[in-house]
Amino acid sequence: MPQKYRITGMAEMPPDPIGIALRKGETELRDAIQKAVDELKAEGVLRDLQVKWFGDAAGQ
């Protein structure tokens, strides 16, 4: 049976926006999550994870 298709590489896809759902009024939890994300960004951890899993850090 002849091959009709071939894989040529990974398609470039823009990162999808993500979010975390919180109950309305959960400002303490929201602030704690934001602080953690900001720290991970400052330390370069988020960039490293994006490069590892998506091969690119352009979305940071």
N, C-alpha and C positions, 0 to 999 in steps of 0.2 A: 504494500500500500504506500503510495508516494506521500511525502510530507507536504501538507498544504500550508502550514504555518511555521514560522520560526520566531524565536525570541531574540529581539535585537538589543534589549537593555531595559533598564528601569525608566519609567516615565517620570518626568519632573512634575511634581504636584505641589501646589501651594499649601502651606500649613493651614489646617482648619482651625478656626477660633475655638477655644475651649473655655469652660467656666466651671464653677463650683456652685451648686445650688445650696442656699442657706435659707432658713426660716426668716421671714421679715422681722427686723428688729434685732437680729443676732449680731450686733455691732462688735461685741467683744471677740467672738469667734472670727468674724470677718477681718478684724484688725490683726489678730494673731496669724491668720493665714497669709495676709498681705505682707506682714513683717517677715515671715518665713520665706516667702517667694522673693522678696527684695534681698534678703541675705543670700539666698542661693544664686541670684543674679550677680550680686556684688562679688561673690567668691568664684564665679565662673562655672559653677556646677550645672546650671541650666544649659549654658552653651555647650558644655562637654556632653551632656545627655542628648542634646539635639544633634550634635555632630555624630555621636555614636549610633543613634537610632534612625536619623533621617539624612545623614551625610552632608549636612549644611547647617550653618549657624546664621543664615541671613535673616531668619525670622525674629532674632533676639533684639 
